[in-house]
Amino acid sequence: MNPIAPSHWSNRDFPVAARELLEDSQTRSNVRHATNVIQAKRDAVAGELPDWQQLREAGEAIRAHSLAHLDYYLEQFEQACTRAGGQVHWARDAAEANQIILGLIQRYHVDEVLKIKTMTSEEVGLNRHLEANGIRAHETDLAELIIQMGGDKPSHFVVPALHKNRMQVREIFQREMHLPELGERPEDLAAAARGYLREKFLRLKVAVSGANFLIAENGAVCIVESEGNGRMCLTLPDVLISLVGIEKVLPRFQDLEVFLQTLPRSATGERMNPYNSIWTGVRQGDGPQEFHVVLLDNRRSPILGDAESRQTLQCIRCAACLNACPVYHQTGGHAYESVYAGPIGAILTPQLHSMEEGRTLPYASSLCGACYEVCPVKINIPEVLIHLRGKIVEEDQKTLSGQLGLWNVGMQAAALLFASASRLSLAQHLGRVAQKLFVARSGMIEHLPLMLSGWTQTRDLRPLPEQSFREWWAGRTPPGDVAKRELAGVDQAAGRGGLHGE
């Protein structure tokens, strides 16, 4: 069974999608401006805290502990939530999660539901599944509303419509809300969205949400947001259904103390979220009278079983890595052809697809480490990227096409050359001769032919020097002197206590 629901993404390779988006100057400008603003705000408010690094370390420790004992804390959550009047459902994959939620909604004979922004529902394709069964899900988050009305796809975790500017949003609202005289000020756009959604808040009786955190010790669910639409969906409907990845559980209510400081600062550059909603079960006459939690696996268990990749599941979806990533700055989120964009998407998406899709995403990185530096739970994304690249190469080498592929042949040839000083020297000599055909007047190689052209499409290449370092060193140091120095180094090291002690 396919663990991921059929996607509305085209599943193109990252280089293909990125090349198209690099030609869209408006989108690139919108993404660059928005991420720079958020990143500057994040840096300012994180810098206010003298214990910011300690908070990052605490967040990492809590999430790592939760994942190491995930079975225990999930069962504890189920027991506590059930005692409080909630109902817990377990979904192995996207298809099962969609079917559970559809069955719950159909039980109440409604054809419209409210919906809070949730990346997990995007992951399983919930909106499309409900629509195929005659149920309309109305997005209530402002950015998600823009995406839904524009027939678009989200490009960012926290700001899904980050690639749209104000005038583009105005055009969408004018068309979809039938407001030809709508002004262009942010206040005008917000008022239009508020009026459009208010009627739905008051009329619809079933809502679907995600969750930022689950609390094992008391069965609580926590959602943090900035607009208040989430609070409306959590309090007004009669029925609330929350779809949550199993990795979102925290052991104790006290653990929120760390994340309610690091998440808003990392996500939107705010000291705290304007709305922090935490609820447990149901209470007569107050809020939803039926509460369901659907716990989703969807290939998270295999990730949990990989010691190197497990830290991927520590993510709290703040999108700080997207805002810091130079690759994301240039391409935006759509180039990743996935619900999960940016550096975290580059490691999460291939694993959710059992390494069968998104195989180019681990290479969509310069490994600069900016994502690791800003991550509030210290996920070493570059480390996982390298690990996944290794897995892709290992899998490719098991097939004949992989063994004969240009990449593998090139790497094997390089390994053969680097294993021998004489072969390396010969290759350098031949390279100096061959490159004379391509060195331009500028002294740089501006174009290489055929398969090598990828190196010079976006940058010039320096030619091989007339003399390598090894050749230079051999010309300056007589062989006998080199041997004497090496022996002297060994004797000196032995006199200081032996080589193994160094």
Secondary structure, DSSP 8 states (H G I E B T S, - for coil): --SS---SS----HHHHHHHHHT-HHHHHHHHHHHHHHHHHHHHHHHT-TTHHHHHHHHHHHHHHHHHTHHHHHHHHHHHHHHTT-EEEEESSHHHHHHHHHHHHHTTT-SEEEE---HHHHHHTHHHHHHHTT-EEEE-SHHHHHHHHTT-----SS-TTTT--HHHHHHHHHHHTT-TT---SHHHHHHHHHHHHHHHHHH--EEEE--SEEETTTTEEEEEESSSHHHHHHHSSSEEEEEEEGGGEES-GGGHHHHHHHHHHHHTS-SS-SEEEEE-S-BTTBS-SEEEEEEE-TTHHHHHH-TTTGGGGG-----HHHHH-HHHHHH-GGGG-SSS-HHHHHHHHHHHTTTSS-TTGGGS-----HHHHH-TT---HHHHHHHHHHHHHHHHTTSHHHHHSHHHHHHHHHHHHHT-HHHHHHHHHHHHHHGGGTB-TTSSB----GGGGGGTSSS-B----SS-HHHHHHHHS-HHHHHHHHHHHHHHHHHTT-GGG-
